[in-house]
């Protein structure tokens, strides 16, 4: 395996405003430019935007730089995987049709160089978080989605943006602190999965906190952090999986 596989999540472009988001978007693009020569596949583990809501013929305004960069990568043969997160629950087919990016709605298994990965965004997994799990069922219900799309996009997007900005998973103090393995729901989820099948690596986002936790002698849980405070990502070179921080001038 000569080239590497990269994982990143929780960019939340659009947050908190256009000007500050653009700075982070350009930093993310600089990272893409840095890794493009040795990147075989790119995994985006959800919440690339703070809000992504597709209507049948309408998508959110903006983000042309990052979308254009991803389109170029895809056109050049770099495989891109996108996992729907809690801020892009209403994604339709735009990424697949326009960018040729494969979209996933639940954790998915991959095998690279005889290493088994379970990859996903991470929302609603494991014990706890019952309020969000109930909310997600409502938001993803086909009837709810059909009714919401009768709102004019300007109204629908504005309402969704207000809900997004109030989401505690973006700015809550608890999301920048390690809670301990017994309280980290994704850690508990991974340990439960290991009872029935072996995985070498679990890759998730959602928590906004970079973590690399050894679950047993052969399995690791890695959370890729975010591109709001940490600017971290994971990279697999065919043997080892490392968690790194991007620093540019």
C-alpha positions as CSV (number, residue, x, y, z in Angstrom):
1,X,0.0,0.0,0.0
2,X,1.9,3.0,-1.3
3,X,-0.7,5.7,-0.7
4,X,-2.6,6.6,2.5
5,X,-6.2,6.8,3.6
6,X,-7.3,10.0,5.4
7,X,-10.2,10.6,7.8
8,X,-11.6,13.9,9.0
9,X,-14.9,15.2,10.4
10,X,-16.9,18.0,11.9
11,X,-15.8,21.0,9.9
12,X,-19.1,22.7,10.4
13,X,-18.5,25.3,7.7
14,X,-20.9,28.2,8.0
15,X,-20.4,28.4,11.8
16,X,-20.5,31.0,13.4
17,X,-20.7,33.3,10.4
18,X,-19.5,33.6,6.8
19,X,-16.3,35.5,7.5
20,X,-15.0,33.2,10.3
21,X,-16.1,30.1,8.5
22,X,-14.3,31.1,5.3
23,X,-11.0,31.2,7.3
24,X,-11.5,27.6,8.4
25,X,-12.7,26.6,4.9
26,X,-9.4,27.9,3.4
27,X,-7.4,26.1,6.0
28,X,-9.2,22.8,5.3
29,X,-8.5,23.3,1.5
30,X,-4.8,23.9,2.4
31,X,-4.8,20.6,4.1
32,X,-6.4,18.9,1.1
33,X,-3.7,20.4,-1.1
34,X,-1.0,19.1,1.3
35,X,-2.2,15.5,1.3
36,X,-3.4,15.2,-2.3
37,X,-0.2,13.6,-3.6
38,X,-0.3,10.6,-1.3
39,X,-4.1,10.3,-0.6
40,X,-5.7,7.2,-2.0
41,X,-9.1,7.6,-0.3
42,X,-10.7,10.3,1.8
43,X,-13.3,9.7,4.4
44,X,-15.4,12.7,5.6
45,X,-17.1,11.5,8.7
46,X,-20.0,14.0,8.8
47,X,-21.0,17.5,9.6
48,X,-18.9,19.0,6.9
49,X,-21.3,21.9,7.1
50,X,-23.1,23.3,10.1
51,X,-26.2,22.9,8.0
52,X,-26.8,21.0,4.8
53,X,-30.4,20.7,3.8
54,X,-31.4,19.7,0.3
55,X,-34.7,20.3,-1.4
56,X,-35.5,18.6,-4.6
57,X,-33.9,21.3,-6.8
58,X,-32.3,23.6,-4.1
59,X,-29.1,23.2,-2.1
60,X,-27.6,25.6,0.4
61,X,-25.8,28.7,-0.9
62,X,-22.1,29.0,-0.6
63,X,-19.2,26.6,0.1
64,X,-18.0,26.7,-3.5
65,X,-14.4,26.4,-2.6
66,X,-14.6,23.2,-0.7
67,X,-17.2,21.7,-3.0
68,X,-15.1,22.6,-6.1
69,X,-12.0,21.0,-4.5
70,X,-13.9,17.8,-3.7
71,X,-15.2,17.7,-7.2
72,X,-11.7,18.0,-8.6
73,X,-10.4,15.3,-6.4
74,X,-13.2,13.0,-7.5
75,X,-12.7,13.8,-11.1
76,X,-9.0,12.9,-10.7
77,X,-9.9,9.4,-9.4
78,X,-9.5,9.9,-5.6
79,X,-12.3,8.0,-3.9
80,X,-14.3,10.1,-1.4
81,X,-16.6,8.7,1.2
82,X,-19.1,10.9,3.1
83,X,-21.0,9.9,6.2
84,X,-24.1,11.8,7.0
85,X,-23.9,13.5,10.4
86,X,-26.5,15.1,12.7
87,X,-26.1,18.4,10.9
88,X,-26.7,17.0,7.4
89,X,-29.5,14.6,8.1
90,X,-31.5,15.9,5.2
91,X,-29.0,15.1,2.5
92,X,-30.5,13.7,-0.7
93,X,-28.5,12.9,-3.8
94,X,-26.5,16.0,-4.6
95,X,-23.1,14.7,-3.5
96,X,-23.6,11.5,-5.4
97,X,-24.8,13.0,-8.6
98,X,-22.7,16.2,-8.8
99,X,-19.5,15.2,-7.0
100,X,-19.5,11.4,-7.4
101,X,-19.1,11.0,-3.7
102,X,-20.4,7.9,-2.0
103,X,-22.8,8.7,0.8
104,X,-23.4,6.5,3.9
105,X,-26.2,6.8,6.5
106,X,-24.9,4.4,9.1
107,X,-21.6,2.9,10.3
108,X,-20.0,0.8,7.6
109,X,-17.3,-1.8,7.5
110,X,-14.2,-1.5,5.3
111,X,-11.1,-3.7,4.9
112,X,-7.8,-2.0,4.0
113,X,-4.6,-4.0,3.8
114,X,-6.1,-6.8,5.9
115,X,-7.2,-4.4,8.6
116,X,-10.9,-4.2,9.5
117,X,-12.4,-0.7,10.0
118,X,-15.8,0.3,11.3
119,X,-16.5,3.9,10.2
120,X,-19.3,6.3,10.9
121,X,-20.2,9.7,12.1
122,X,-21.1,8.5,15.6
123,X,-24.4,10.3,16.5
124,X,-27.0,8.3,18.3
125,X,-24.7,5.3,19.0
126,X,-24.2,3.5,22.3
127,X,-26.2,4.0,25.5
128,X,-27.7,7.3,26.6
129,X,-28.4,10.4,24.5
130,X,-32.1,9.3,24.4
131,X,-33.4,12.8,23.7
132,X,-31.3,13.1,20.5
133,X,-32.3,9.6,19.4
134,X,-35.9,10.6,19.6
135,X,-35.3,13.8,17.8
136,X,-33.4,12.0,15.0
137,X,-36.3,9.6,14.4
138,X,-38.6,12.6,14.0
139,X,-36.2,14.5,11.7
140,X,-35.5,11.5,9.5
141,X,-39.1,10.3,9.3
142,X,-40.2,10.5,5.6
143,X,-43.5,12.3,6.5
144,X,-41.6,14.9,8.5
145,X,-39.2,15.5,5.7
146,X,-42.1,15.8,3.2
147,X,-44.0,18.3,5.3
148,X,-40.9,20.4,6.0
149,X,-40.0,20.7,2.3
150,X,-43.3,22.5,1.8
151,X,-41.7,25.5,3.5
152,X,-40.0,28.0,1.3
153,X,-36.2,27.2,1.3
154,X,-35.4,30.6,2.8
155,X,-37.7,29.9,5.7
156,X,-36.8,26.2,6.0
157,X,-33.0,26.9,6.0
158,X,-33.3,29.8,8.4
159,X,-35.3,27.8,10.9
160,X,-32.8,24.9,10.6
161,X,-29.9,27.2,11.1
162,X,-31.4,28.5,14.4
163,X,-31.8,25.0,15.6
164,X,-28.2,24.1,14.6
165,X,-26.7,27.1,16.4
166,X,-28.4,26.1,19.6
167,X,-27.2,22.5,19.4
168,X,-25.2,21.7,22.5
169,X,-23.0,19.3,20.5
170,X,-21.4,22.3,18.8
171,X,-20.4,24.6,21.6
172,X,-21.1,22.8,24.9
173,X,-18.3,22.7,27.4
174,X,-18.9,19.0,28.0
175,X,-17.8,18.3,24.4
176,X,-14.2,19.5,24.9
177,X,-13.6,17.3,27.9
178,X,-12.9,13.6,28.1
179,X,-15.7,12.1,30.2
180,X,-14.0,8.8,31.0
181,X,-14.4,5.6,29.1
182,X,-17.4,4.5,31.1
183,X,-19.2,7.7,30.1
184,X,-18.0,8.0,26.5
185,X,-20.9,6.5,24.6
186,X,-18.9,5.7,21.5
187,X,-16.3,3.9,23.5
188,X,-19.1,1.8,25.0
189,X,-20.6,1.2,21.6
190,X,-17.2,0.0,20.2
191,X,-16.7,-2.3,23.2
192,X,-20.2,-3.8,22.6
193,X,-19.4,-4.4,18.9
194,X,-16.2,-6.2,19.8
195,X,-18.2,-8.8,21.7
196,X,-19.5,-10.2,18.4
197,X,-16.8,-9.3,15.9
198,X,-13.2,-8.1,15.8
199,X,-12.4,-4.7,14.3
200,X,-8.8,-3.3,14.2
201,X,-10.0,0.3,14.1
202,X,-13.2,2.2,14.9
203,X,-13.3,5.6,13.3
204,X,-15.9,8.2,14.3
205,X,-16.4,11.9,14.6
206,X,-19.3,13.8,16.3
207,X,-17.6,14.3,19.7
208,X,-15.4,17.2,18.5
209,X,-12.6,15.8,20.7
210,X,-9.6,14.0,19.2
211,X,-9.2,10.6,20.9
212,X,-7.2,7.5,20.4
213,X,-8.2,4.8,22.9
214,X,-7.0,1.3,23.0
215,X,-10.0,-1.0,23.5
216,X,-8.0,-4.2,23.8
217,X,-4.6,-5.5,22.6
218,X,-5.7,-5.5,18.9
219,X,-8.5,-2.8,18.6
220,X,-8.4,1.0,18.8
221,X,-11.2,3.6,18.9
222,X,-10.2,6.9,17.2
223,X,-12.2,10.1,17.2
224,X,-11.0,12.5,14.5
225,X,-11.8,15.6,16.5
226,X,-13.0,18.7,14.6
227,X,-12.0,21.7,12.4
228,X,-13.3,24.3,14.8
229,X,-10.8,24.1,17.6
230,X,-8.4,21.2,17.0
231,X,-7.9,20.8,13.2
232,X,-7.1,17.1,13.6
233,X,-7.4,14.1,11.3
234,X,-6.5,10.5,11.1
235,X,-4.3,8.8,8.5
236,X,-3.7,5.1,7.8
237,X,-0.5,4.2,6.0
238,X,-1.4,0.5,5.5
239,X,-0.1,-0.6,8.9
240,X,-0.6,2.1,11.5
241,X,-3.4,4.6,12.1
242,X,-2.2,7.9,13.5
243,X,-4.1,10.9,14.8
244,X,-2.5,14.2,13.6
245,X,-3.0,17.9,13.8
246,X,-2.8,20.2,10.7
247,X,-0.7,23.3,11.1
248,X,-0.2,25.7,8.3
249,X,1.3,29.2,8.1
